[in-house]
Amino acid sequence: MNLHNTEHDETRWVLVYTTNTLWEAEVVRGFLRSHGIDAVVMPQVDTSRALTIGGLAVAKIYVPTAVFAEAERVLNTYRQQS
């Protein structure tokens, strides 16, 4: 998925959440989607060492810019439940 404007897709994406575990990123994405917010996970895992947790395994969650404020409100609820 391209997170930048292209001539075919006008959606702009913005970083809304960062975590050090891919599983938490998937949970957060699911939480956002359950609230009707499109979200994508962009993992930056150190595959040479197969690290999936810690500082070398960053996962970022992006949402469309148009729903960023709503995503922040939903994530505040997520943080309070965690």
N, C-alpha and C positions, 0 to 999 in steps of 0.2 A: 504494500500500500504506500502510495506516495503521499507524504504529509505536506506537500507544497502545492501551490496552485499550478494547474495545467490548463491548457485550453479546453480540455474535455471535462474537467472536474473543478468547480469553483469552491469546493469545501476547503476551508482552512482549518488546520488542526492545531491544538495548543496542549502543552503538557499540563496535566492536572494532578498527577500522583507519581511518586517514585518509591520503589521498594527494593530490598536486596534479595527477595525471594520470588521466583517465577510463580509459585503456587499462590502467593498473596496477590500478585498482580492479576491472576486469573479470577480470584475471588472478587477483587475490586471491580474488575471489568464486568463480571456477572451482576454485582450489586448495582452498578450504574445502568446496565441494560435492563435489569428488572424494574428500574424506575423510568424506562423509556428513553435513556440517553445512550446514543451510539458511542462506543469506545473501542480503542484498539490497544493492544499490548505490543510494545517494541522491546524485546529482550536484548540485552547486551551481555550475553553470557560468555565467559572465557572458555570456549569449547576445547582449547588445547589441553586444558586440565580438567574438563568436565565439571567445573564448579557451578553449582546451582544456588548457592547461598553465600552471603558475605559480600565484601566490598568489590569483588571481581564478578559479581553476578547481578548487575543492576537491571531492573525491568521498569520501563516507563509506560504510563498509561496516558493516552492522548484522547481528547474529545474535540468535536467541532467547536470552533470559536463561538458560534452562535449560542451554544448551550453551556458555555464555561461557568457562568454564574450559578446556573441550576445544578451543574455537576458539583461545584464547591459546596452548595447547601446539602446535597445528598451525601457527599463525603464527610461532612461534619457529623451527620447522623451515624455514618459507618464508624467514624473514630470514637464516638460516644458509646457505641455498642461493643467495641473491641476491648 
